[in-house]
Amino acid sequence: MMTETREHRLKRMKMRAMRRGIKEMDIILERYADDNLAQMDDSELDLFDALLLENDQDLYQWVTGQQPAPERFARLISAISVAISGQN
């Protein structure tokens, strides 16, 4: 089994963040990834990677506060929401 380098992982996650399917989530997650991925430790990257597997409609509702995020993602969603509210 080949191990993914950190550099490759960051590039993969950045690409996945910006090619979601829903334009709003492309914009939100791409901006968050640009601003935060490089500073994240491995456990934070693992969580963001898992978040990228979630459905866009669910993500959008969590980020905009229309629905509560699952406990597992609550802190990350909160950080993303704060980040995007500061960019308006």
GIJOCOR-V907723 format. One line per field, one symbol per residue. psi: psi as a letter, one per 30 degrees, with the letter a starting at -180 (. if undefined). Layout:
psi: ???
This chain:
psi: kkkkleeeeeeeeeeeefieekeeeeeeeeeeeeffeffkleeeeeeeeeefflkeeeeeeeefgfkklkeegeeeeeeeeeefffg.
